[in-house]
């Protein structure tokens, strides 16, 4: 959770006002302040010029311009213990070099942030790939008990840490293939009748004597 600001800077540009929160005086730098003021002002519906001078009113209302970090620290020391410090802004071209430096600083900071973002995205991508679960599939035969037809169904199992895809395996043959039953014609049963053969004696028949 962010702490409450130590005090506020109240900026006045053409009678349009906006506030800037100061959290740590020791971390304040003028270039950083200039780089943030435009966005802060826009959030409060105030449009400030691209180049401007800032000043506060010192002893007897004298304009004390803020054009360096030393000037900024002097202002903080002058209003030490105050909750709000009023700062005026006015159009000028005298501080153009200062704003160029601020623009270059913002550009460098933006490039650093974009680089960090790309590195974070790359690390996240590597972690996703390392944790990727790859499905492995195989085919198994399924027999329809009603029609006795065989259908091949692909099933998947999930294994982690798969480095490479396994070589394709030939489809297994079903343990029992269904062959349609051949219709058989029932045999005609035949009964062997043993015929009695007339046997003739090999001995000659004896005729009666007359």
Secondary structure, DSSP 4 states (H G I P E B T S, - for coil): -PPPPSEEEEEEETTEEEEEEES-GGG--HHHHHHHHHHHHHHTT----SSEEEEEE-GGG-EEE--SHHHHHHHHHHTTT-SEEEEEEEE-STTHHHHHHHHHHHHHHHHHHHHHHHHHHHHHHHHHHHTPPEEEEEEEEEE-TTT--EEEEEEEEEESS--SPPPPPPPPPPSS---PPPP-PPPPP-----PPPPP--SSPPPPPP-
